[in-house]
């Protein structure tokens, strides 16, 4: 019926396109990157001599922990050198993307390896990334690739101006953008942490507030001392936080004290419940970790 309709309308069928890749046999998928080489798993780090694997998750002390694991793997940073650029722009041999699947899979199945990841309260992580990226550093040019797509979606503009970045968006607008998107489409800084966890059978999982336990376990595993990584913070956890009931709807220019505001300031009950539903798996994992006396899986 469809073919007859096409002929009746005088339309011509386009000739079939020639595939750019012709497999050697029907089950040859060698041209498709393995799951181990796709983001975010491809950024997992491994140090063979010490038998450790670490999966970084953005906003979960990942800069500090990347530097620690890189140092253990013999990679040192020069003054002012960025750890993320160092690893992503060079073949250091430390990331999964630098290694063969066979090497990685041997490490994943070997019980003598310590394979760890750090989790965080998902709503605290969300508020933290908003304060850092959309308030404190919103006018820094280097942030545009991260924050620009969100501003474009919220403001309904394709060509953003410096004024758009300066004016910015409210936390509620940021949250509504997230709630409207599929989790796998989100930027890694606010993508659900559960989206990171496939493909690696972890032996240890930690709450970001329990890095001291991570450091102790790592010292015991590798048999040498290490410096406890210091987490970069966008809010002052050491001081008594301030509560501002209007924080979710304030523009960044009106959030000069954002670093001192409590997490609850940004999460009125209606918005909190919807975000907890969206990040339900993360909430569950974090609740289990925070109530557990043991970090080992």
Secondary structure, DSSP 8 states (H G I E B T S, - for coil): -HHHHHHHTT---------S---SSTT--TTS--GGGSTTGGG-EEETTTTEEEE--TTSSHHHHHHHHHHHTT----TT--HHHHHHHS--S-BGGGS-HHHHHHHHH-TTSEEEEEE--HHHHHHHHIIIIIIITTT-GGGHHHHHHHHHHHHT-SS--HHHHHH---HHHHHHHHHHS-GGGS-TTTS-GGGG-TT---SEEEEGGGHHHHHHHHHHHHTS---------SS-SSS--B--TTGGG--GGG-TTGGGB-GGGG--HHHHHHHHHHTHHHHHHHHHHHH-S--B-
